[in-house]
């Protein structure tokens, strides 16, 4: 019965995700209401200004809150599926194939090949996928999320003890902090943002008439959420408690970026804090385990900057089709 219930909840989460993709950009009433509230703020008495400001912020935050709730639910219910190594690998390969095929269809549908007189290279294709507004992005985003979830699920099969979850999320948090502030993600966002737009899960602004991203959830965030949720379910920890902690923490982080309180967010730091808060009573490391974890962690922390300095590209050329017009689907 649980499998059927999990499958139904996962299907409902997918349906809600598709609905948000379609409806949020068309919700023109939201920016209108926000504009009305903004006008009233200048006329209202002081006590009403606070209420109007809060109402405006709630309206601005609503699409992000809805997307985060549904995206995290997608990962949560995927992680409740009972998959073997072979099953997780099959889902991974199928999801990768689907994402690649849909990406190729988006490139073909854009008509950019005819405009530049050749087939786009990989960098250009990623730019097209990230910039082109089309209904095909919906199944492609679901395929990318499924890819990350299946990989995280597969890794979670190695976590056979509750205590192992602690060093996993702690190291993930540091790695994410380093990659977002100094490492490959930082470089990509500065020099190749189209890559992030193509593989990330964007949350759109409301009422723009097209899918205009405001904040972005990276595939690594989905991977580690799936790892955590899968391990939590397998080790008989409180899954619902973990969902709410992760939802509240991750959504608060995204809203901080949305409202300009943070320029960017290493989301796995938030995820790690949420997992620690939700499961602290389950972690009981011995003195030897603490020492071993610290040693491995120090080696990892020291090696990451060295590895990146050795492999990072000296420069990244801008894609030549950046100024080429990309036609929109009718």
C-alpha positions as CSV (number, residue, x, y, z in Angstrom):
1,X,0.0,0.0,0.0
2,X,2.9,2.3,0.8
3,X,4.4,1.9,-2.7
4,X,1.0,2.8,-4.3
5,X,0.6,5.8,-2.0
6,X,4.2,7.0,-2.7
7,X,3.6,6.6,-6.4
8,X,0.4,8.6,-6.3
9,X,2.0,11.4,-4.2
10,X,4.9,11.5,-6.6
11,X,2.5,11.8,-9.6
12,X,0.6,14.6,-7.8
13,X,3.9,16.4,-7.2
14,X,4.8,16.1,-10.9
15,X,1.4,17.4,-11.9
16,X,1.7,20.4,-9.4
17,X,5.2,21.2,-10.8
18,X,3.9,21.2,-14.4
19,X,0.9,23.4,-13.3
20,X,3.3,25.9,-11.6
21,X,5.5,26.1,-14.7
22,X,2.4,26.9,-16.8
23,X,0.4,29.1,-14.4
24,X,2.9,31.3,-12.6
25,X,4.2,33.2,-15.6
26,X,0.6,33.8,-16.6
27,X,-0.5,35.1,-13.1
28,X,-0.6,38.7,-14.2
29,X,-2.8,39.6,-11.2
30,X,0.2,39.2,-8.8
31,X,2.3,42.1,-10.2
32,X,-0.8,44.2,-10.5
33,X,-1.7,43.6,-6.8
34,X,1.9,44.3,-5.8
35,X,1.8,47.5,-7.8
36,X,-1.4,48.5,-6.1
37,X,0.0,47.8,-2.7
38,X,3.1,49.8,-3.5
39,X,0.9,52.8,-4.4
40,X,-1.1,52.4,-1.2
41,X,2.0,52.4,1.0
42,X,2.6,56.0,0.1
43,X,-0.9,57.0,1.2
44,X,-1.5,54.8,4.2
45,X,-1.1,55.7,7.9
46,X,2.1,54.4,9.6
47,X,0.4,51.4,11.2
48,X,-1.0,50.3,7.9
49,X,2.3,50.6,6.1
50,X,3.7,47.6,7.9
51,X,0.7,45.5,7.1
52,X,0.8,46.5,3.4
53,X,4.5,45.9,3.2
54,X,4.1,42.4,4.7
55,X,1.3,41.7,2.2
56,X,3.4,42.8,-0.7
57,X,6.3,40.6,0.4
58,X,4.0,37.6,0.8
59,X,2.7,38.1,-2.8
60,X,6.3,38.4,-4.1
61,X,7.4,35.3,-2.2
62,X,4.3,33.1,-3.1
63,X,5.7,31.7,-6.4
64,X,9.0,30.8,-4.8
65,X,7.4,29.2,-1.8
66,X,5.1,27.2,-4.0
67,X,7.9,26.0,-6.3
68,X,10.1,25.1,-3.4
69,X,7.3,23.1,-1.7
70,X,6.6,21.1,-4.9
71,X,10.3,20.6,-5.9
72,X,11.2,19.3,-2.4
73,X,8.1,17.1,-2.4
74,X,9.2,15.6,-5.8
75,X,12.5,14.7,-4.2
76,X,10.9,13.5,-1.0
77,X,8.5,11.1,-2.7
78,X,11.0,9.9,-5.2
79,X,13.3,9.0,-2.2
80,X,10.5,6.9,-0.7
81,X,10.5,4.6,-3.7
82,X,12.0,1.1,-3.1
83,X,14.7,0.9,-5.7
84,X,17.7,-1.5,-5.9
85,X,21.0,-0.5,-7.3
86,X,19.9,-1.7,-10.7
87,X,16.6,0.2,-10.4
88,X,18.4,3.4,-9.5
89,X,20.9,3.0,-12.3
90,X,18.0,2.4,-14.8
91,X,16.2,5.5,-13.7
92,X,19.5,7.5,-13.9
93,X,20.3,6.3,-17.5
94,X,16.7,6.9,-18.6
95,X,16.6,10.4,-17.1
96,X,20.0,11.3,-18.7
97,X,18.8,10.1,-22.1
98,X,15.5,11.9,-21.8
99,X,17.2,15.2,-20.8
100,X,19.7,15.0,-23.7
101,X,16.9,14.2,-26.2
102,X,14.7,17.0,-25.0
103,X,17.7,19.4,-25.1
104,X,18.4,18.4,-28.7
105,X,14.7,19.0,-29.5
106,X,14.8,22.4,-27.9
107,X,17.9,23.4,-30.0
108,X,16.2,22.1,-33.1
109,X,12.9,23.9,-32.3
110,X,14.8,27.2,-31.7
111,X,15.8,27.4,-35.4
112,X,19.2,28.7,-34.4
113,X,21.1,26.3,-36.7
114,X,19.6,28.0,-39.8
115,X,20.4,31.5,-38.4
116,X,24.1,30.7,-37.9
117,X,24.5,28.3,-40.8
118,X,25.8,25.4,-38.8
119,X,25.0,23.1,-35.9
120,X,25.7,24.7,-32.5
121,X,28.5,23.4,-30.4
122,X,27.9,22.2,-26.8
123,X,28.4,25.6,-25.2
124,X,26.1,27.2,-27.7
125,X,23.5,24.5,-27.3
126,X,23.5,25.0,-23.5
127,X,23.0,28.7,-24.1
128,X,20.0,28.0,-26.3
129,X,18.4,25.6,-23.8
130,X,18.9,28.1,-21.0
131,X,17.5,31.1,-23.0
132,X,14.8,29.5,-25.1
133,X,11.2,29.6,-23.6
134,X,9.4,26.5,-24.6
135,X,7.0,23.9,-23.2
136,X,9.7,21.3,-23.7
137,X,11.6,22.8,-20.8
138,X,9.1,21.3,-18.4
139,X,9.8,17.6,-19.1
140,X,13.5,18.5,-19.5
141,X,13.6,20.0,-16.0
142,X,11.8,16.9,-14.6
143,X,14.4,14.7,-16.3
144,X,17.2,16.7,-14.8
145,X,15.6,16.5,-11.3
146,X,15.1,12.8,-11.8
147,X,18.8,12.4,-12.8
148,X,20.0,14.1,-9.7
149,X,17.5,12.2,-7.5
150,X,18.4,8.8,-8.8
151,X,22.1,9.5,-8.3
152,X,21.5,10.7,-4.8
153,X,19.4,7.6,-4.2
154,X,22.1,5.3,-5.4
155,X,24.7,7.0,-3.1
156,X,22.3,6.7,-0.2
157,X,22.4,2.9,-0.5
158,X,26.0,3.1,0.9
159,X,24.7,4.9,4.0
160,X,24.0,2.0,6.3
161,X,24.3,3.8,9.6
162,X,22.7,6.9,10.9
163,X,26.0,8.3,12.1
164,X,27.3,8.3,8.5
165,X,24.7,10.9,7.5
166,X,26.4,13.5,9.7
167,X,29.8,13.6,8.0
168,X,28.2,13.3,4.6
169,X,26.1,16.5,5.0
170,X,28.9,18.4,6.7
171,X,31.3,17.7,3.9
172,X,28.6,18.4,1.3
173,X,28.0,21.8,3.0
174,X,31.7,22.8,2.9
175,X,32.1,21.6,-0.7
176,X,29.0,23.6,-1.8
177,X,30.3,26.7,0.1
178,X,33.7,26.4,-1.6
179,X,32.3,25.7,-5.1
180,X,29.8,28.6,-5.0
181,X,32.2,31.2,-3.6
182,X,35.6,30.2,-5.1
183,X,35.4,27.0,-7.1
184,X,33.7,25.7,-10.4
185,X,30.2,26.9,-9.6
186,X,31.5,30.5,-9.0
187,X,33.5,30.4,-12.2
188,X,30.5,29.0,-14.2
189,X,28.1,31.6,-12.9
190,X,30.5,34.4,-13.8
191,X,31.7,33.2,-17.2
192,X,29.1,30.6,-18.4
193,X,25.8,31.4,-16.7
194,X,24.0,29.7,-19.6
195,X,25.2,26.3,-18.2
196,X,23.6,27.0,-14.9
197,X,20.4,28.1,-16.6
198,X,20.3,25.0,-18.7
199,X,20.8,22.4,-16.0
200,X,19.4,24.2,-12.9
201,X,15.8,24.4,-11.9
202,X,14.7,28.0,-12.2
203,X,11.9,29.6,-10.2
204,X,10.1,32.1,-12.3
205,X,8.8,35.6,-11.8
206,X,5.0,35.9,-11.8
207,X,2.9,37.5,-14.5
208,X,5.7,38.1,-17.1
209,X,4.0,36.1,-19.8
210,X,7.1,34.0,-20.3
211,X,9.4,31.9,-18.0
212,X,11.7,34.6,-16.5
213,X,13.9,33.0,-13.8
214,X,14.3,34.8,-10.4
215,X,16.2,32.2,-8.4
216,X,17.8,28.9,-9.3
217,X,18.1,25.6,-7.6
218,X,21.1,23.6,-8.7
219,X,21.1,19.9,-9.6
220,X,23.5,19.2,-6.7
221,X,20.9,20.5,-4.2
222,X,18.4,17.9,-5.5
223,X,21.1,15.2,-5.4
224,X,21.9,15.7,-1.7
225,X,18.3,16.2,-0.8
226,X,17.6,12.8,-2.4
227,X,20.5,11.3,-0.6
228,X,19.3,12.6,2.8
229,X,15.7,11.7,2.3
230,X,16.5,8.2,1.0
231,X,18.8,7.5,3.9
232,X,16.2,8.9,6.4
233,X,13.5,6.6,5.0
234,X,15.8,3.6,4.9
235,X,17.1,4.1,8.4
236,X,13.6,4.6,9.9
237,X,14.1,8.2,10.8
238,X,11.3,10.8,10.8
239,X,10.8,11.6,7.1
240,X,8.0,14.1,7.5
241,X,10.1,16.0,10.1
242,X,13.0,16.1,7.7
243,X,10.8,17.4,4.9
244,X,9.5,20.3,6.9
245,X,12.9,21.3,8.2
246,X,14.4,21.2,4.7
247,X,11.5,23.0,3.1
248,X,11.5,25.8,5.7
249,X,15.3,26.2,5.7
250,X,15.8,26.0,1.9
251,X,12.8,28.2,1.1
252,X,14.0,30.9,3.6
253,X,17.4,30.8,1.9
254,X,15.8,31.2,-1.6
255,X,13.7,34.1,-0.3
256,X,16.9,35.7,1.1
257,X,18.3,35.6,-2.4
258,X,15.1,36.8,-4.0
259,X,14.8,39.9,-1.7
260,X,18.5,40.8,-2.2
261,X,19.6,39.9,1.4
262,X,22.2,37.5,-0.1
263,X,23.9,37.7,-3.5
264,X,23.9,33.9,-3.8
265,X,23.3,30.9,-1.5
266,X,25.4,27.7,-1.0
267,X,22.2,25.8,-0.4
268,X,23.9,22.7,1.0
269,X,24.9,24.7,4.0
270,X,21.3,25.3,4.7
271,X,20.5,21.7,4.0
272,X,23.2,20.5,6.4
273,X,21.9,22.7,9.1
274,X,18.3,21.5,8.6
275,X,19.4,17.8,8.6
276,X,21.4,18.3,11.8
277,X,18.5,20.1,13.5
278,X,16.0,17.5,12.4
279,X,18.1,14.4,13.4
280,X,20.5,15.5,16.1
281,X,19.2,12.9,18.6
282,X,20.1,10.1,16.1
283,X,23.8,11.0,15.8
284,X,26.0,9.3,18.3
285,X,29.6,9.2,17.1
286,X,32.3,7.5,19.2
287,X,35.6,9.3,19.9
288,X,37.4,7.3,17.2
289,X,34.6,8.1,14.7
290,X,34.9,11.8,15.4
291,X,38.7,11.7,14.9
292,X,38.4,9.7,11.7
293,X,35.8,12.0,10.3
294,X,37.9,15.1,11.2
295,X,41.0,13.6,9.5
296,X,39.1,12.8,6.3
297,X,37.5,16.2,6.3
298,X,40.8,18.0,6.7
299,X,42.3,16.1,3.8
300,X,39.2,16.9,1.6
301,X,39.3,20.6,2.5
302,X,42.9,20.9,1.7
303,X,42.7,19.0,-1.6
304,X,39.8,20.8,-3.2
305,X,41.5,24.2,-3.9
306,X,44.6,22.3,-5.2
307,X,42.5,20.2,-7.6
308,X,40.6,23.2,-8.9
309,X,43.7,25.3,-9.4
310,X,45.1,22.4,-11.5
311,X,42.0,21.9,-13.7
312,X,40.2,25.2,-14.0
313,X,40.1,26.8,-17.4
314,X,42.3,29.8,-18.0
315,X,39.5,31.6,-19.8
316,X,36.1,30.8,-21.3
317,X,35.0,32.4,-24.6
318,X,31.6,33.9,-24.9
319,X,29.3,31.9,-27.2
320,X,29.3,33.6,-30.6
321,X,25.5,33.2,-30.9
322,X,24.8,35.4,-27.8
323,X,23.7,38.2,-30.1
324,X,21.8,36.0,-32.5
325,X,18.0,36.3,-32.2
326,X,16.3,33.2,-30.7
327,X,12.7,32.9,-32.0
328,X,10.0,32.0,-29.5
329,X,7.5,29.2,-30.0
330,X,4.1,30.2,-31.3
